Structure formats: C-alpha cells, structure tokens
Amino acid sequence: MLPLTITEKALKEIKAIMKNKNIPGEYGLRIGIKASGGCGGISYLLGFDKQKPSDDSYEIDGIMVYIEKKHVMYLVGLEMDYYSGADAQGFNFHNPENQPN
C-alpha cells in the first residue's frame, strides 16, 4: 500500500507529463526527500526513473511509483496534490490532518 495519497489532479498531471515528455514505459515516478539541514526541514523530490534495488515499488492507477526504502517513513500520511492557479502551479505535499478547520 502506497504510504502517501496522490490526488486525482496529481495523477492526471503525472500522466500528462509522462505522455508529453515521452517518458519510457520502464520508468516510474520517483518520490523522495532531501534534508535541507538546520531548521529548514525536508524538501520533496519528484522525477522519473527506473526502479533501483533500494526502492519500494507501488502501482497506482497504472503508474509505477518508486520510493527509496529509507524515505518511506517521511512520506507516510502525506497527500500529494497538483495546484494550477494564476499565482503558481506545481505539485505540493501536505499532511491532511494538519489542515485548519
């Protein structure tokens, strides 16, 4: 089971990118983290890559998702969404349980 939730909007955008950029079929979506050091927390990384021996692999809506085993615990419970507006566009990660009521 995928440790994070990927919204329908994000899945649609991932599929569009894969099609428009001609991502080879043996590649999947790689989700990772990068520690920014100090009090900055972590940054989330996205890309397309082949599976590596150190990865956990998942399939969601026909898309293979690869996450390095040591990164999985940082992604549990998060939601990945895609936002497109006049002010910005892109993928974002958030914890749905920390949203204001």
C-alpha positions as a Markdown table, in Angstrom:
| # | Residue | x | y | z |
|---|---|---|---|---|
| 1 | Met | 0.0 | 0.0 | 0.0 |
| 2 | Leu | 1.3 | 3.4 | -1.0 |
| 3 | Pro | 2.5 | 5.3 | 2.1 |
| 4 | Leu | 1.0 | 8.6 | 0.8 |
| 5 | Thr | -2.1 | 9.6 | -1.0 |
| 6 | Ile | -1.9 | 11.0 | -4.6 |
| 7 | Thr | -4.9 | 13.1 | -5.6 |
| 8 | Glu | -6.7 | 12.6 | -8.9 |
| 9 | Lys | -5.5 | 16.0 | -10.1 |
| 10 | Ala | -1.9 | 15.0 | -9.4 |
| 11 | Leu | -2.3 | 11.6 | -11.1 |
| 12 | Lys | -3.8 | 13.3 | -14.2 |
| 13 | Glu | -0.9 | 15.8 | -14.3 |
| 14 | Ile | 1.7 | 13.0 | -13.9 |
| 15 | Lys | 0.1 | 11.0 | -16.8 |
| 16 | Ala | 0.1 | 14.2 | -18.9 |
| 17 | Ile | 3.8 | 14.8 | -18.2 |
| 18 | Met | 4.7 | 11.2 | -18.9 |
| 19 | Lys | 2.9 | 11.4 | -22.3 |
| 20 | Asn | 4.1 | 14.9 | -23.3 |
| 21 | Lys | 7.8 | 14.2 | -22.3 |
| 22 | Asn | 7.8 | 10.7 | -23.8 |
| 23 | Ile | 8.9 | 9.1 | -20.6 |
| 24 | Pro | 9.9 | 5.4 | -21.4 |
| 25 | Gly | 7.5 | 2.7 | -20.2 |
| 26 | Glu | 10.1 | 1.1 | -17.9 |
| 27 | Tyr | 10.3 | 4.4 | -15.9 |
| 28 | Gly | 8.1 | 5.2 | -13.0 |
| 29 | Leu | 7.5 | 8.2 | -10.7 |
| 30 | Arg | 10.3 | 8.6 | -8.1 |
| 31 | Ile | 9.2 | 10.3 | -4.9 |
| 32 | Gly | 12.0 | 11.2 | -2.5 |
| 33 | Ile | 13.1 | 13.6 | 0.2 |
| 34 | Lys | 16.1 | 15.9 | 0.7 |
| 35 | Ala | 17.1 | 17.1 | 4.1 |
| 36 | Ser | 17.7 | 20.8 | 3.9 |
| 37 | Gly | 19.8 | 20.9 | 7.1 |
| 38 | Gly | 19.2 | 23.1 | 10.1 |
| 39 | Cys | 15.6 | 24.1 | 10.9 |
| 40 | Gly | 14.5 | 24.0 | 7.3 |
| 41 | Gly | 13.0 | 20.6 | 7.5 |
| 42 | Ile | 12.8 | 18.5 | 4.3 |
| 43 | Ser | 12.1 | 19.1 | 0.7 |
| 44 | Tyr | 10.2 | 16.7 | -1.5 |
| 45 | Leu | 11.7 | 15.5 | -4.8 |
| 46 | Leu | 9.9 | 14.2 | -7.9 |
| 47 | Gly | 11.3 | 12.7 | -11.0 |
| 48 | Phe | 11.1 | 9.8 | -13.4 |
| 49 | Asp | 13.5 | 6.9 | -13.0 |
| 50 | Lys | 13.9 | 3.1 | -13.3 |
| 51 | Gln | 13.5 | 1.0 | -10.2 |
| 52 | Lys | 16.6 | 0.5 | -8.0 |
| 53 | Pro | 17.3 | -2.4 | -5.6 |
| 54 | Ser | 16.9 | 0.0 | -2.6 |
| 55 | Asp | 13.3 | 1.0 | -3.7 |
| 56 | Asp | 9.9 | 0.0 | -2.5 |
| 57 | Ser | 7.6 | 0.0 | -5.5 |
| 58 | Tyr | 3.9 | 0.6 | -5.7 |
| 59 | Glu | 1.4 | 0.9 | -8.5 |
| 60 | Ile | -1.4 | 3.5 | -8.5 |
| 61 | Asp | -3.7 | 4.0 | -11.4 |
| 62 | Gly | -1.3 | 2.4 | -13.9 |
| 63 | Ile | 1.7 | 4.4 | -12.7 |
| 64 | Met | 4.6 | 2.8 | -11.0 |
| 65 | Val | 5.9 | 4.7 | -8.0 |
| 66 | Tyr | 9.4 | 4.2 | -6.6 |
| 67 | Ile | 10.4 | 5.3 | -3.2 |
| 68 | Glu | 13.8 | 4.6 | -1.6 |
| 69 | Lys | 13.2 | 2.5 | 1.5 |
| 70 | Lys | 14.8 | 5.0 | 3.8 |
| 71 | His | 12.5 | 7.8 | 2.6 |
| 72 | Val | 9.2 | 5.9 | 3.1 |
| 73 | Met | 8.8 | 6.9 | 6.8 |
| 74 | Tyr | 8.9 | 10.6 | 5.9 |
| 75 | Leu | 6.0 | 10.2 | 3.4 |
| 76 | Val | 3.6 | 8.2 | 5.5 |
| 77 | Gly | 0.2 | 10.0 | 5.8 |
| 78 | Leu | 1.1 | 12.8 | 3.4 |
| 79 | Glu | -1.1 | 13.9 | 0.4 |
| 80 | Met | 0.5 | 14.8 | -2.9 |
| 81 | Asp | -1.6 | 17.2 | -4.9 |
| 82 | Tyr | -1.3 | 19.4 | -8.0 |
| 83 | Tyr | -2.2 | 23.1 | -8.0 |
| 84 | Ser | -2.6 | 25.3 | -11.0 |
| 85 | Gly | -3.6 | 28.8 | -10.5 |
| 86 | Ala | -2.8 | 32.4 | -11.6 |
| 87 | Asp | -0.3 | 32.7 | -8.8 |
| 88 | Ala | 1.6 | 29.4 | -9.1 |
| 89 | Gln | 1.4 | 25.8 | -10.3 |
| 90 | Gly | 3.1 | 22.6 | -9.3 |
| 91 | Phe | 3.0 | 19.6 | -7.0 |
| 92 | Asn | 2.7 | 20.1 | -3.3 |
| 93 | Phe | 2.8 | 17.8 | -0.3 |
| 94 | His | 0.9 | 18.3 | 2.9 |
| 95 | Asn | -0.5 | 16.4 | 5.9 |
| 96 | Pro | -4.3 | 16.5 | 5.6 |
| 97 | Glu | -4.6 | 16.0 | 9.4 |
| 98 | Asn | -2.8 | 19.3 | 9.9 |
| 99 | Gln | -5.3 | 21.4 | 7.9 |
| 100 | Pro | -7.2 | 24.2 | 9.6 |
| 101 | Asn | -10.9 | 23.5 | 10.2 |
